[in-house]
Amino acid sequence: MPNAYIDRGIIKWAAFDALNGYHSMLKEMQHRLGKKEKPLLSEDDYDTINRNIQEAITEQKEIELKYYSDGYIKTTYGLVKKLDFVSKSVILTTKEQIFAEDIVAIEVLG
């Protein structure tokens, strides 16, 4: 007589997903626990950011821009398309608009 055992595969782990919203709640908690305060920049940091953005504009070089958003430091890359003095923001060629108050660091690439 052949073996009558039939593996249920992933179904046997389905009990852990029985609670509605369990995975979404777990992801939200992990997101909240990873949040940090916005870093405070010194005058030297502001001078470095200013120098790097001027170099990137005059020499048309790509930048790595780090900014604070919703408790996290995020990174984006691109060329500076425009400095908007009215809204106090940097607009990149990737059509991203980063507000000056959120910028943490700018590095010139290449």
N, C-alpha and C positions, 0 to 999 in steps of 0.2 A: 504494500500500500504506500503511495507517495506521501510525502510530508504534507500535512494539512495546514501548516503555518503560512499565513498570508501577512506580510509586513504592511502596516497601515501608513508607513512613511511619515510625512509631516503631520498627518491628522492626529497622531498621538500627542503632539505638542500644542494642539489647538486650545487646550484648557487654559493655557497661560494668556491667551488672547480673548478669553471669555468676558472680561470686564470691559465694558464700553468706554472708550476714551483713555484706556490705560497707557497706550503707547504715546498718544499725543500729550498727555499730562507729563509723562516721563521726559519727553523731549523738551517741553516747556520748562520743566524744573532744571534740566541741564543747561538750557539757554540762560535762565535767570542766575544760576550759580556762577556762570562764567563771566558775568558782567563786572566791569571795573569802573572806577571813577575816571573822569577826564584828567589826563596828566596836565600839570601846570608847567608852562614853558618859561624859561628865563629870558632875559634880554639877549643873551648870546644865541639862544635858540631862534628867536625872532630875526636876529641879524643874519644867521645862516640861511633861514628860509627865504628871506628877502634877497640875499645875494644869489642863491641858487635859482630862484624864479626869474631874476633879471638875466642871469646867464642863459637860462633855457629859452627865454623870449628872444634875446638878441642873436643867439647862435642857432636858433631853431633846433634845439636838442630835446630828446624825449626825457620825461621825468618819471620818477617813482614818487607818488604822492600818498602819504599816510594820513588818514583822517579819523576822527572820533565820530562814531555813529551808534546810537542806541546801546551804549555800554561796551562797545568793542572798538578796537583799532582795525580799520580796514585799509587795504592797499589798492591803488589803481595806477595805471600807466597811461601815458599819452603825451601829445604835444600840447603846449598852452596855446589855445586859440584866441583867448581874450581875457583880460582882467576887467571885471565889471565893478566899477567903483561905486555905482549906485546901490547895488545889492550886496556889495563887499564879498564877491565870490570870484573863483577861478573857473573858467570854462575851458574844457579840454576838447581836442578834436574828436574825441569819442562821444561828444555831446553830453558829458557828465558836467554837472555844476556843483562845485564843492565850495561851501561857505568858508570864508577866511577864519572865522572863529573856531571851526572844527578841524583845521589843518594842524597836524602834529609835527610832520617832517616832510621835507622835499629833498630828493636826491637827484642830481643830474646824471643821466645815463649816457655812456658813450662819449 
